[in-house]
């Protein structure tokens, strides 16, 4: 009976981990697509790829998981460029990606 309780705990923890990872990937996809749209470049492959995860402190001092993602975009449809971003607890903490032609970096508003 004791092993059943441990199995249930493992399944719940695994489900929570998977749910958090999917939620972060969806947010990363939205941020990447929005950045490409704002800068007039084409979002490629319609996806992001998880590249890393680590424990970091958020601004409020609490520990959280920082998830890193990679995506690709094209300026004219015949080239590919890699972009990357990191999310810490649903907050964008690092972004490397498309910029306007004149080299000005856009600020990204995650909410809208």
C-alpha positions, 0 to 999 in steps of 0.5 A: 500500500505504501508504494501506491502512495509514492506512485501517486505522488510521483504521478502528480509531481510529473503532471505538474512538471509537464503542465508547467513546461507546456505553459512556458513553451506556449508563452515563449511561442507567443513572445517569439511570434509577437517579436517577429510580427512587430519587426516584419520578419517571418516566424519559421516552423511555428514552434519553439524548442526548449534548450535549457532549464536552471534554478534562479532567483526572481526579482522578489528573491524567490527561487524559480525555474528559468526555462530557455527556448530557441526559435527561428525566423527569416527576413526574406524567406530564403534565410534562417536566423536563430533567436532565443528567449528565457522565461523565469516564472512566466516573466520574460528575462532575456530575449535575443531575436529580430530587430528593426532594419535600422537596428533599434531594439523593440521592447516586448510587452508580454501582456499585449 
